[in-house]
Amino acid sequence: MWNAYRKKYGSLNIGRRIEQSVGNLYSLYFNGKVDEDKRVDARIFMPHEEVPETTFEEERMKAIKKKSG
């Protein structure tokens, strides 16, 4: 039962939950103050979360979308 809960919602560590909440709130505040092209992911403000690396193709597609849109 707990294993299914952890797979769906993540860790039960209170410190990690607080870190995620603060990171989400700060990114919401930050993204509301900057232009759309300068918005950041909430994981930037969470020092213990790993940001998945993007491949060259994903970065190239982002650049193409940015130029065309």
Secondary structure by P-SEA (a helix, b strand, c coil): caaaaaaacccccaaaaaaaaaaaaaaaaaaaaccccccccccccccccccccccaaaaaaaaaaaaac
